[in-house]
Amino acid sequence: MYDPELVDGSVTVDDVTLLQLYVAGDKSLDANAQLKADVNRDGIIDILDCTEIQLYVAGNIPNLGWYLI
């Protein structure tokens, strides 16, 4: 998964796309990316995490859970 903190600190629709591919079983994530991908911190990386990132990218929520760490 693209690591926004290592590049420019931004999260984009590309991150959502990669996460959707992971959820569908078509991409793998390293351990660090998996920690960041579970944005709602429920221990499961799923469509709910994708949705939260989409809401963030659209400007509907002010931040993501892992961004506060």
Residue frames relative to the residue before (quaternion, step in Angstrom):
aa qw qx qy qz dx dy dz
M 1.0000 0.0000 0.0000 0.0000 0.00 0.00 0.00
Y 0.5630 -0.5859 0.4808 0.3294 3.51 -1.09 0.78
D 0.2219 -0.7871 0.5654 0.1076 3.59 -0.85 0.94
P 0.2865 -0.8110 0.4816 0.1679 3.61 -0.07 1.25
E 0.6376 0.5441 -0.3498 0.4184 3.60 0.99 -0.67
L 0.6702 0.4916 -0.3086 0.4626 3.59 1.09 -0.55
V 0.7087 0.4387 -0.2650 0.4848 3.59 1.14 -0.45
D 0.8143 -0.2250 0.1702 0.5073 3.59 0.29 -1.14
G 0.5821 -0.6241 0.3651 0.3720 3.60 1.22 0.24
S 0.6160 0.5528 -0.3627 0.4283 3.60 1.21 0.10
V 0.2524 -0.7132 0.6314 0.1705 3.52 -1.31 0.45
T 0.0782 -0.8266 0.5573 -0.0048 3.57 -0.78 1.01
V 0.7081 -0.4169 0.3509 0.4491 3.52 -1.35 -0.02
D 0.5627 0.5933 -0.3884 0.4249 3.61 1.16 -0.48
D 0.6239 0.5313 -0.3343 0.4655 3.58 1.08 -0.71
V 0.6354 0.5209 -0.3192 0.4723 3.56 1.02 -0.81
T 0.6497 0.5257 -0.3141 0.4505 3.56 0.92 -0.91
L 0.6684 0.4896 -0.3028 0.4711 3.59 0.90 -0.88
L 0.6555 0.5043 -0.3147 0.4657 3.57 1.00 -0.78
Q 0.6221 0.5267 -0.3382 0.4702 3.58 1.04 -0.71
L 0.6380 0.5124 -0.3225 0.4758 3.58 1.03 -0.76
Y 0.6228 0.5263 -0.3329 0.4736 3.58 1.07 -0.71
V 0.6631 0.5054 -0.3029 0.4617 3.57 0.88 -0.95
A 0.6813 0.4768 -0.2765 0.4816 3.59 1.08 -0.74
G 0.5253 -0.6588 0.3967 0.3641 3.59 1.26 -0.17
D 0.5583 0.6380 -0.3673 0.3826 3.58 1.28 0.22
K 0.7465 0.2551 -0.1683 0.5911 3.62 1.29 -0.09
S 0.2693 -0.7270 0.5970 0.2065 3.53 -1.23 0.40
L 0.2241 -0.7526 0.6053 0.1302 3.55 -1.27 0.48
D 0.4277 -0.6608 0.5343 0.3081 3.57 -1.04 0.66
A 0.7285 -0.4563 0.2843 0.4244 3.58 -1.27 0.29
N 0.6495 0.5182 -0.3211 0.4544 3.60 0.97 -0.80
A 0.6642 0.4938 -0.2984 0.4754 3.56 0.95 -0.87
Q 0.6236 0.5378 -0.3448 0.4506 3.59 1.04 -0.70
L 0.6267 0.5287 -0.3388 0.4614 3.59 0.99 -0.75
K 0.6950 0.4672 -0.2661 0.4773 3.57 0.95 -0.90
A 0.6399 0.5616 -0.3255 0.4113 3.58 1.04 -0.74
D 0.6592 0.4744 -0.3088 0.4950 3.59 1.12 -0.58
V 0.0439 -0.8723 0.4869 0.0106 3.55 0.64 1.17
N 0.7093 0.4247 -0.2851 0.4849 3.62 1.05 -0.52
R 0.3978 -0.7831 0.4163 0.2350 3.56 1.37 0.19
D 0.4067 0.7082 -0.4884 0.3074 3.58 0.95 0.85
G 0.5733 -0.6240 0.3610 0.3894 3.57 1.30 0.11
I 0.7037 0.3743 -0.2342 0.5566 3.57 1.33 0.01
I 0.2432 -0.7386 0.6077 0.1613 3.56 -0.92 0.89
D 0.2146 0.7899 -0.5337 0.2125 3.55 -0.39 1.25
I 0.7816 -0.3442 0.2470 0.4579 3.55 -1.33 -0.17
L 0.5735 0.5796 -0.3891 0.4286 3.61 1.12 -0.45
D 0.6331 0.5056 -0.3266 0.4867 3.57 1.07 -0.69
C 0.6207 0.5353 -0.3333 0.4659 3.59 1.00 -0.81
T 0.6639 0.5151 -0.2991 0.4521 3.55 0.91 -0.94
E 0.6548 0.5079 -0.3229 0.4572 3.59 0.93 -0.84
I 0.6462 0.4970 -0.3257 0.4789 3.59 0.99 -0.75
Q 0.6208 0.5331 -0.3412 0.4627 3.60 1.01 -0.75
L 0.6477 0.5135 -0.3161 0.4658 3.58 0.96 -0.84
Y 0.6430 0.5182 -0.3126 0.4694 3.56 1.04 -0.80
V 0.6669 0.5031 -0.3014 0.4596 3.58 0.86 -0.97
A 0.6817 0.4820 -0.2752 0.4767 3.58 1.07 -0.77
G 0.5099 -0.6697 0.4081 0.3536 3.59 1.26 -0.18
N 0.4866 0.6971 -0.4120 0.3281 3.58 1.24 0.29
I 0.7417 0.1781 -0.1665 0.6248 3.58 1.31 -0.18
P 0.5402 -0.6936 0.3818 0.2853 3.61 -0.99 0.79
N 0.8192 -0.0220 0.0320 0.5722 3.63 1.07 -0.52
L 0.4237 -0.6557 0.5590 0.2793 3.50 -1.40 0.13
G 0.6548 -0.5583 0.3464 0.3735 3.56 -1.09 0.70
W 0.7194 0.4385 -0.2728 0.4645 3.61 0.81 -0.94
Y 0.5688 0.5963 -0.3927 0.4082 3.57 1.17 -0.36
L 0.6517 0.5313 -0.3082 0.4449 3.58 1.21 -0.42
I 0.5384 0.6421 -0.3965 0.3751 3.58 1.26 -0.24
